[in-house]
């Protein structure tokens, strides 16, 4: 964590070039804001249906969490407060925990969907296949 000491920018009077870590940190917070906004928009679109709301509401929540984490990281960058960094990591951890659950639920629902398609088509083929026409 020694590299985080150089995150705080010097006053404008001294012209110090930003370190590669500062560039990466800024890029990460911008990406977190983009992913958060995308998640919020995706969740709102998913909420247009009742069944989609089951996935949409948690997606909106995770979008808010990742944007809050980006805000905490920005506060840390400006003030070097350890509490802001800790809050940012906690909010980011909540984001990953919820997204992990959504991914697992999505995989399970996809597997169930594929099984139902196979069952439906096997019933369709057995009911209306060539053997039923000859009878």
C-alpha atoms as one frame of an Amber mdcrd trajectory, in Angstrom:
protein
   0.000   0.000   0.000   3.010   2.261  -0.118   2.060   3.300  -3.658  -1.153
   4.890  -2.427   0.772   7.658  -0.703   1.393   9.312  -4.055  -2.305   9.426
  -4.924  -2.999  12.817  -3.381  -2.243  15.547  -5.884   0.090  18.351  -4.922
  -1.163  21.945  -4.906  -1.469  23.562  -8.320   1.683  25.629  -7.748   3.960
  22.621  -8.117   3.750  20.901 -11.456   4.251  17.238 -10.765   3.337  14.750
 -13.466   0.800  12.142 -12.387   2.183   8.683 -11.753   1.036   5.642 -13.745
  -0.793   4.529 -10.611  -2.772   7.791 -10.565  -3.724   7.282 -14.216  -4.828
   3.707 -13.488  -6.758   4.839 -10.413  -8.561   7.563 -12.391  -9.351   5.140
 -15.210 -10.694   2.597 -12.717 -13.053   5.098 -11.099 -14.291   6.284 -14.522
 -14.883   2.674 -15.573 -16.719   1.993 -12.307 -19.012   4.962 -12.955 -19.700
   3.760 -16.519 -20.451   0.196 -15.391 -22.686   1.557 -12.644 -24.667   3.729
 -15.048 -24.939   0.869 -17.537 -26.204  -1.440 -14.773 -28.802   1.104 -13.687
 -30.070   1.588 -17.257 -30.064  -2.176 -17.926 -31.957  -2.794 -14.675 -34.535
  -0.148 -15.544 -35.107  -1.723 -18.958 -35.371  -5.171 -17.383 -37.962  -3.837
 -14.931 -40.384  -3.142 -17.794 -41.707  -6.675 -17.317 -42.770  -8.269 -14.062
 -40.451 -11.254 -14.443 -37.636  -8.967 -15.576 -38.038  -6.965 -12.371 -36.684
  -9.973 -10.475 -33.356  -9.364 -12.191 -33.775  -5.631 -12.829 -34.125  -4.442
  -9.232 -30.921  -6.138  -7.996 -29.158  -4.860 -11.119 -30.171  -1.296 -10.280
 -28.946  -1.811  -6.712 -25.552  -3.074  -7.854 -25.256  -0.140 -10.249 -25.820
   2.233  -7.359 -23.281   0.372  -5.195 -20.498   0.513  -7.764 -21.118   4.229
  -8.377 -21.011   4.863  -4.621 -17.735   2.936  -4.469 -16.328   5.119  -7.253
 -17.381   8.205  -5.287 -15.593   6.890  -2.191 -12.435   6.233  -4.199 -12.612
   9.786  -5.581 -12.943  11.112  -2.021  -9.917   9.034  -1.036  -7.939  10.439
  -3.950  -8.688  13.999  -2.871  -8.271  13.598   0.903  -6.183  10.440   1.469
  -8.681   9.378   4.169  -8.398   5.691   4.958 -12.108   5.561   5.878 -13.085
   6.543   2.330 -10.834   3.842   0.901 -12.321   1.255   3.284 -15.883   2.333
   2.390 -15.016   2.119  -1.296 -13.751  -1.431  -0.928 -16.783  -2.437   1.163
 -19.189  -1.055  -1.443 -17.200  -2.702  -4.214 -17.355  -5.982  -2.284 -21.159
  -5.684  -2.050 -21.274  -5.113  -5.792 -19.277  -8.267  -6.487 -21.293 -10.321
  -4.008 -24.621  -9.342  -5.607 -23.338  -9.727  -9.172 -22.004 -13.194  -8.302
 -25.469 -14.216  -7.065 -27.090 -12.776 -10.209 -24.671 -14.672 -12.441 -25.415
 -17.954 -10.652 -29.172 -17.344 -10.851 -28.838 -16.474 -14.534 -26.900 -19.671
 -15.257 -29.461 -21.790 -13.395 -32.360 -20.146 -15.239 -30.568 -20.640 -18.566
 -30.039 -24.331 -17.790 -33.708 -24.740 -16.862 -34.721 -22.921 -20.036 -32.558
 -25.215 -22.198 -33.936 -28.318 -20.471 -37.517 -27.127 -21.071 -36.747 -26.500
 -24.748 -35.314 -30.008 -25.130 -38.330 -31.543 -23.356 -40.755 -29.506 -25.469
 -39.103 -30.420 -28.759 -38.797 -34.088 -27.821 -42.521 -34.133 -26.967 -43.317
 -32.262 -30.184 -41.271 -34.675 -32.283 -42.781 -37.744 -30.582 -46.334 -36.429
 -30.870 -46.172 -35.162 -34.450 -43.280 -37.161 -35.820 -43.351 -39.641 -38.708
 -44.607 -42.545 -36.536 -47.829 -40.749 -35.579 -48.645 -39.972 -39.230 -48.540
 -43.660 -40.282 -50.943 -44.768 -37.546
